[in-house]
Amino acid sequence: MASLTANAPVEPSGPRPKRIGPGRYGVYAFLIISALFFLIPLYVMIVTSLKPMDEIRMGNLFALPGSPSFDAWIKAWSQACTGLNCNGIHVGMLNSIKILIPSVILSIAVGSVTGYALSFWRPKGANILFAILLLGAFIPYQVFLYPLVRILSMVSLYNSIPGVVFVHTIFGLPLMTLLFRNFYAGIPIDLFKAARVDGGGFWAIFLRLMLPLSTPIIVVAAILQITGIWNDFLFGLIFAGRENFPMTVQLNNVVNSSFGEKEYNVNMAATILTALVPLFVYFVSGRWFVRGIASGAVKG
Amino acid sequence: MKPRFLRFWMAQVALAPAWLIVIFAYIGTILWTIQISFTSSKVFPVSNYVGFSQYTRLFGSERWIISVQNLAIFGILFIVGCLILGFLLAVFLDQRIRAESVFRTIFLYPYALSFIVTGLVWQWTLNPTLGIQQTVRNWGWESFTFDWLSRGDRAIYVIALAGMWQASGLVMAILLAGLRGVDGELWKAAKVDGIPTWRVYLHIVIPILTPMFVTATVLLATAVVKVYDLVVALTNGGPGISTEVPAKFVIEYLFQRQNLGLATAASTVMMITVLCVLAPWLYVQYFRQPRSAH
C-alpha cells in the first residue's frame, strides 16, 4: 500500500447510477440528514451567540434571532470573566498565538532534520530511535506529565510560555519525524547519492536540495501542528501557568466555572472565537488537511 | 574512506535533539513515573517503597473502576460508531453525487475543532432546561424527554455521541480515499454477473479496505485512551463521578488530590494497556520485512 490519499485518483469509483430512481433519492436523503447532524451544533452555536438572553430563556434553540446583535461577541472578546478577571477571551487568544508560532516552527524544524537524517543517512541506532519515537506517539501523555513538570521547574521553565513550547516540540516530534521520513522515503535515493558524489555534506544537501523539495510536506506539517497546538488543552493547562493559559483553557474556565446566571450567548460567542483559527485553516487548506490527517498513520 | 561512524558524525549531531528527547523526556520520565508508583508518595515523591500496594488500592477504588468501565463503553461506542457512520458516509459520497465536495467539507469540519469546543457546543445543545428537550416541548410535544446529560447512567453515551460527531469525518476521509482506489472494472464485472451492489460492498469492497479500517481504528483508539478534554468540557466527570475516565483520574490525583503514588500507578496501568494493544500492530506495520525483499 502506497500513500493513502496523496496520489489517490479523485474520480468516484462506485457503481454508476442508472437513471434518477428511488435509490437516488435515498442516497441524497441519507447525505442531507447526515449533513444536518453535522451542521446543527454549528448552527445552534451561531444563532445562540446572536441572541439576547431574554430570547434564549424562551427555549427555542433553533429559532433565528429576532434582532441579531453582536453584543455577546463584544462581551466575550473583551469582558468575559474567568474567576475574578474579566478581561475577555482575547487574553487567551494572544497567549495561544504566543504559544503557537514558536511551537510550530520549532517542532517542524526538529522533525524535518530528524526525518531527513533517519531517511538518508541512517547512522547507527537510527532504527531504535525511530521505533521509540513511534511508540511515543501512542503512549498516553499521563505517564510523562509529573516528571516533566519536575524537570521543567528545575530549569525554571515550568509555568512559562517557553515551557509549553518545549512540551509541544517534544510531543510533536513523533508525528513530524514520521511525516518527513515518509516524504523523504519517496525521493529517489540516486538524487541523494549524486549530491554526495558532488561533495555535498549533511547540511548542504538538506538546506540546498531537500528543503526546497519539501514544500508540500511542510504545508501538511504546518496544518497539522497549527490545528493540533491551537486545539491543545492538556499541555496548556498544566505547563503554561495561570498567566499564560491558552484560549481553550480560558474558554473552558469561562463557560464551566462562571458564577451567577450563565450567559449562554457570551459562552457560544467565545466558543466560536476559539474555533475560528482551526476552522479558517480547515476551509483554506481543503484537500491538504485530508492529506495531513491520513498521512500520519500510513506506512512509508 | 572514513569509518562509518566518522562519516556520519554530522548525522549523529543532527539527531542529538531527537535522542535527548527520547532518552530524557520519554524513557526517563516513564521510568521515573513507574518508580514513583511503587512508593507511598503523596504531595512529593518519597523513596519509601511499598511494592504493589498502590496498584491494589487503585483497583479497589470505585472511582478508578468507574473510569475504566466508562472508557470501555465510550471506546466501543465511539470506535464502532465512527467506523459505521464514516463507512456509510464514504460509500454514499462515492455514488457520483452532486456537490460532493460540499458534503465532504461538512462531514469533516468537526475534526478541525478542539474537544473543548465540541464538548461545550454539545453541552449547550443538549442542555436539559433550554436545549433540544425544551425546544421540542415548545413545538407541542409536551412529554418529550432527552435529559441524558443530567442522568448518571446515560451521560457517557452523550460523550460518545459528541466524539462520533467530531471524528466520523476522519473515517469518512480515509475510507473514501480507499474507495477511490478500488478498480472500476470491479463494478463492471459485478454488473455483468448480476451481483447486487450491497453484496459487492460486503464481500469484496470491505475486505479490500481492511488496511484503511485498521488505520482508522488505530487513530480512533489512540484518541479513546487520551480522552480528557471532551469529558472536562462536556460533563467534567459528572453527574457525580458517573463520567470519569482514566486520563482525568490521573490528572486529578496528580495535580489536585496530591496523591502521586496512586496517580502514577494509574498512568502506568494506562501505558501498559496501550503497549499490549499496540505492539503487534506496530511490528507488522513498520518492522516486518516485506516478503519480496529476500
Interface residues (C-beta under 8 A of the other chain):
Chain A: M1 L4 T5 A8 P9 V10 E11 P12 S13 G14 P15 R16 P17 V27 Y28 F30 L31 S34 A35 F37 F38 L39 I40 P41 L42 V44 M45 T48 I56 R57 M58 G59 N60 L61 F62 V110 V113 T114 Y116 A117 L118 W121 R122 P123 K124 G125 A126 L129 A131 I132 L133 L134 L135 G136 A137 F138 I139 P140 Y141 Q142 V143 F144 L145 Y146 P147 L148 R150 I151 T169 I170 L173 T177 G201 F202 W203 T227 W230 N231 D232 F233 L234 I238 T248 L251 N252 V255 N256 Y264 N267 M268 T271 T274 A275 P278 L279 V281 Y282 F283 G286 F289 V290 I293 A294 G296 A297 V298 K299
Chain B: R4 F5 F8 M10 A11 Q12 A14 L15 P17 A18 W19 I21 V22 F24 A25 Y26 I27 G28 T29 I30 W32 T33 I36 L85 L88 L89 V91 F92 L93 D94 Q95 R96 I97 E100 F103 T105 I106 F107 L108 Y109 P110 Y111 A112 L113 S114 F115 I116 V117 T118 L120 V121 W122 Q123 W124 T125 N127 T129 L130 G131 I132 Q134 T135 R137 N138 W165 G169 L170 A173 I174 A177 G178 L179 R180 G181 V182 D183 G184 W187 A190 K191 T197 V200 P211 M212 T215 V218 L219 T222 V225 K226 Y228 D229 V232 A233 N236 P246 A247 V250 I251 L254 F255 L260 A263 T264 A266 S267 T268 M270 M271 V274 L275 L278 L282 Q285 Y286 F287
